[in-house]
Amino acid sequence: MKSLRDLLAICPYADEKFIDENIDLFTPDELDTLLKIKPFSEAFLEKYFTTLDHETLAKSQKFSEEFFIAHYADLDAQTVLRKGINEWRDREKRSTKLDVFLRIKGVRL
């Protein structure tokens, strides 16, 4: 996947729009690599949610608390809250809504 990373680094047109238009050309491993190296909008993540690897998404993409709540059944809460990159994974930066939601779901950290 290093060659894919190198290619994306030198191709300014390889943005979210390009990936969206050509997503069928990428293998699952290449999509995993893309998730690790490129930030995607929630609209993109939502559109391709069933295609993308959920663990990789949980660890490497920024998304809102609402996105997490909507996809709670598919995203491992421990991964999102321990290994993710969202700033709200810290209890002090989390909304009351998400805090209550996690307690109701029995999530303990």
GINORCOR-V708782 format. One record per helix or strand of 2 or more residues. SS is the DSSP state (H for helix, E for strand). FROM is the first residue (numbers start at 1). LEN is the number of residues. Records with the same first field share a line. If there is no record, write none. Layout:
SS = FROM-LEN + FROM-LEN
This chain:
H = 2-9 + 16-6 + 23-3 + 28-10 + 42-6 + 54-7 + 65-6 + 77-7 + 87-3 + 91-3 + 96-10
